[in-house]
Amino acid sequence: MMIMETSSRRPPLEPVLPLINVVFLLLIFFMLAGQLAKRPTVAVEAPMSQTANGEEARNKLLLVMQNDGQWFAEDSAEPLSDEALLALLGDKPEEAEVRLLADAGVTMLALRGRLETLQGMGVEQVRLVTQSDAAAESASEEAP
């Protein structure tokens, strides 16, 4: 009588460990690269807005205005003079689109004065940066 050997070998499993390593590295990469927008060096609280008017153009010049009326470039802790602002605007200030992040406590009179200064320099487009009122309400509702 002849006994036949039956092989119960399973096919080798695909190695999963390299896939896990790649996914882990991608996760770390996107966590580190996820901070796309620079934060201003000067602390201000943006005013609330009930409606959003589209996406913010993050590649445009951001000016930060404090309560006392001083303004700063987004990556500088030194107050901007008019000459430094003209240098930031470049050769064609009429084509520059400026984002203005004014503190919520800034008076309308001070804000209007700064907007008139920008207009006098030739800037035609200024976008006021605000934070969404709906997002703030939902965050306060979730907080215990």
URVENUR-V422416 format. One record per run of one state. SS is the DSSP state (~ for helix, > for strand, _ for the rest). FROM is the first residue (numbers start at 0). TO is the last residue. If there is no record, write none. Layout:
BEGIN
SS|FROM|TO / SS|FROM|TO
END
This chain:
BEGIN
_|0|15 / ~|16|32 / _|33|44 / >|45|45 / _|46|46 / >|47|48 / _|49|59 / >|60|64 / _|65|69 / >|70|72 / _|73|80 / ~|81|88 / _|89|91 / ~|92|94 / _|95|95 / >|96|102 / _|103|106 / ~|107|119 / _|120|123 / >|124|127 / _|128|129 / >|130|131 / ~|132|141 / _|142|143
END
